[in-house]
Amino acid sequence: MRRLIINSLLKWKNTTNRKVLLLRGARQVGKTYIIRKLASEFRYFLEVNFEKDTDVHQFFDQNLDPGRICNNLSVYYGVPIKEGETLVFFDEIQSCPKAIQSLRFFYESMPELHVIAAGSLLEFAMEDLPSWGVGRIHSVFMYPLSFDEFLMAHNQDELVKMKQEASFEKPVNDVFHERLKDYLKKFLIIGGMPEAVQKYIIEVNDIKAVQRVLTDITTSYYDDFSKYKSRIPMIRLREMMTTVVKQAGGKFIFSKAGSGSNPAQSKEALELLEMAGLVYKVYHTSGQGLPLGAGINYKKFKVLLHDNGIFQQIAGLKLSDLLIASNIDMLNKGSIAEAFTGVEMIKYSDEHEKKQLYYWQREKRGSSAEVDYLIEQDGKIIPVEVKSGGSGKMQSLTLFLAEKKSSYGIRISLENFSNYGKIRVVPLYAISNLC
């Protein structure tokens, strides 16, 4: 399965004076897979899984000298470790805090050695470390498959190219527009978790097999929560995941996060899910000027789940029913279109930094005007409104354009590329065209 992030990893491989690379992302998004793909570019590959190979933890107990550590690892695994020829991969590194601390010394003492570390719960481990290599480690963030990658998994590279070359003046041919919508519908149901996509392709469209995979992944997330149990009860984290799904598309309200929780506990539960890469916050901003973060209101935010397939699973929606439903009926369930748009924007953002999303709501009393997202394009603030169907009013978008004197706005919908005066229409399947 091809992933676009491989281009960044290859660039890192060929960069001189490179830093140690830290691949970050939620569990089961494909981190280990993509690093093993990168390993084919090296003569030697040494993989250390700190959850499985607990014996190697002791190699990091005496001191953090990279030379000594590499000698021990080379003998233990029977793999030569040579600068410029070997890729050393520390997987599930959060299980060995001393190994995290050692990364800075690999950069200082063995700068020509290619070292990559990855882990699903890294933020939790790093939070408790006094120093782990700021300035010496390069982070790259990885997410579930984007829609472009989903098309590539189905060998639809020409469709990807076609939509990327489309514009408001040159819409997609109607035949291919409908085909893209069909693939989009499948993607909204299946999601971008690599195992779920692979199962759908291998099992030849068996949606029940996909549902079983999504159930297993969701269960594994809940099992992971037990690792945070010392900080907060597991049941609160499960309730919070469900609450995120239920409140999708609206301002997040902690008082609705479960009957047995208190606001402080709910806030911590949400923070833990965010640290684990399972949810993303979309903050309210005034939209008065750039940067958008300058007008942020930290008390007002929405929350997105990291994958639309997992979203459907937690929501309890029957995937086989969604598959035969109309596009509009499906997208109207739980603000799926708006959540999908935000998550896709994150996936297509610069992988070297965490993407922050923003929305706008008029703060005048009695006004309900709201724009789903604000983005920056060519030094300008552009409002983005998402419509689940192929039609709908654009009052909030029009109001924002008039009030903020914006050059144009963007409407995301199931329509083809087109224009409505100052409003440009982008199909829901072409979020990557905005990024």
Buried (B, 14 or more C-beta within 10 A) or exposed (E): BEBBBBEBBEEBBEEEEBBBBBBBBBBBBBBBBBBBBBBEBBEBBBBBBBEEBEEBBEBBEEEBEBEEBBEBBBEBBEBEBBEEEBBBBBBBBBBBBBBBBBBBBBBEEBBEBBBBBBBBBBBBBBEEEEEBBEEBBBBBBBBBBBBBBBBBBBEBEEBBEBBEEBEBEEBBEEEBBEBBBEBBBBBBBBBBBBBBBBBBBEBEEEBEBBBEBBEBBBEEBEEBBEEBEEEBBBBBBBBBBBBBBEBBBEBBEBEEBBEEBEEEBBBBBBBBBBBBBBBBBBBBBBBEEEEBEEBBEEEBBBBBBBBBBBBBBBBEBEBEEBBEBEBBEBBBBBBBBBBBBBBBBBBBBEBEEEBBBBBBBBEEEEEEBBBBBBBEEEEEBBBBBBBBBBEEEBEBBBBBBEEBEBEBBBBBBBBBBBEEEEBBBBBBBBBBBBB
